[in-house]
Amino acid sequence: MKKLISLCIIYCISLTIAAQTFPFARLTGNPMNTTGWRLSGDARIGDTQGDTNSDNDELVLCSPSNFNSGACFFDQPVDISECPKWAAEFDYRIFDGNGADGIAFCFLANPPTTFTQGGNVGIPAKPRGLMIILDTYLNCLGTTPTPKVQIRFFDGNTNFGGSTESLLECPQPSQPTS
């Protein structure tokens, strides 16, 4: 009986350790394997010519020209509240072209079916979830572009990019820019 209990405890510990290190959503390979992912808009697998090889091992979210947007979403819903600790890791490069507005990494309750362009960094109207925004261009008249990082949570009722949101985008006299 003691051996059975010890074996059960060891089995439970090994399950806990494996569960803590299990990567479940990856984009890897050459060409990149997108099984389980949904690409939309201008997103495609290709080569940006910004690295040392010409392999199709990069996710290109949009072409380096005006008014393009693209997205990549994991097909299976993930409840991040069930994990006391989690990590998301990704590399990105904004390369070539005439300047993009940035990139957003999101955990959204429902992936969007349409996208906004420009200052909304591809985030849909009224999103519900956690968003990490790497904004490379400040969309305010008469101001110098200022890159910034934002962490936002929206409840699905606030219109991202609407008049309330644009007050957060543009510096106000009482709001420092650095």
Buried (B, 14 or more C-beta within 10 A) or exposed (E): EEEEEEEEEEEEEEEEEEEEEEEEEEBEEEEBEBEEBEBBBBBBBBBBEEEEEEEBBBBBBBBBEEEBBBBBBBEEEEEEEEEEEEEEEEEEEBEEEEEBBBBBEBBBEEBBEEBBBBBBBBBBBBBBBBBBBBBBBBBBEEEEEEEBEBEBEBEEEBBBBEEEBBEEBBBEEEEEEE
